[in-house]
Amino acid sequence: MEVSITYVIDSLGDDPRAEYLQGQSVDVIVRKPRGKKAGAINDVLDSITADYIAFFDVDSRPDKNFLVECVSALEKGCAVIASAPRYVTNPDASIISGVISAEYILIADLYRLLERMDGFQMFNGLIGVLDARIFDRRRLDETAICEDTDLMQQIYLEGNIAVLANTHVGEQAPMTLMDLFNQRVRWISGACEGLKYFRGFYKAKIPWSRKIAWFSAMTIPFFTFMASPLVLSYSMRLWRSSNNIGDFTLKLMGLIVDAWIIWLCALVVLSKKLLRRKIEWKETARSTV
């Protein structure tokens, strides 16, 4: 497999990263900030030619076999994007990141279930490997709140699917309650924005399992508080992933509280929509990368 790496830097002036990378086997694009991540991806798409394209964030930590397994998964079937279950790389950074690590275990299990049911799967951030042909006549919408959600919906509406590969990818979780709140408000806003595709999904010639899973994914934040009692039924899975009784208790109680936090964020999004207030993108603090 022939692989080339392009590192995108948003900068208004000289950036030490660009100077450092000049001595590495890495192509560098230094650009004025525009369109957040969607703008960065669009600039890369205009400068490269490839059969497959992998997207990563600065904190992404894919397994060594990530590219090979994802490409293999794409070549086996009719999927156009392949990714993998995620895990949190900084679970010990704070109580918040510890709770989110449990949430990622739950999400990974849901992804596996949805794949068996031929349902809608959405890989946040487009972290994964995509068939480059889907970008032949399209670019990401730089005005979308969540460009990844927007593109994934277009992919499914065209009759394509996403697939899980036999590998993993790590990423950092928010470390403070405020960072978590801001992140979830933006994600839920992207889901609400995605409801503009309701008619398209309803009329699309795709299995009803995908339609129902898509609608559930877009609306479930408004009902997560109802699912909080169900966390107890997931306790055995949490126990197997815990280091000790304290870690298990944190994950169990944290997931119950997390369900209510997501619901609260959904209410905030709804109120902003009704009042026509803009959802602002706010950067999340990271551990040292």
Secondary structure, DSSP 4 states (H G I P E B T S, - for coil): -----EEEEE-SS--HHHHHHTTTT-EEEEE---SHHHHHHHHHHTT---SEEEE--TT-EE-TTHHHHHHHHHHHSSEEEEE--EEES-TTS-HHHHHHHHHHHHHHHHHHHHHHTT-----GGGBEEEEGGGGSS----TTSSSHHHHHHHHHHHTT-EEEE-SS-EEEPPP-SHHHHHHHHHHHHHHHHHHGGGHHHHHHSSS-HHHHHHHHHHHHGGGGHHHHGGGGGGGHHHHHHT-SSHHHHHHHHHHHHHHHHHHHHHHHHHHHHHHTTPPPPP-PPP----
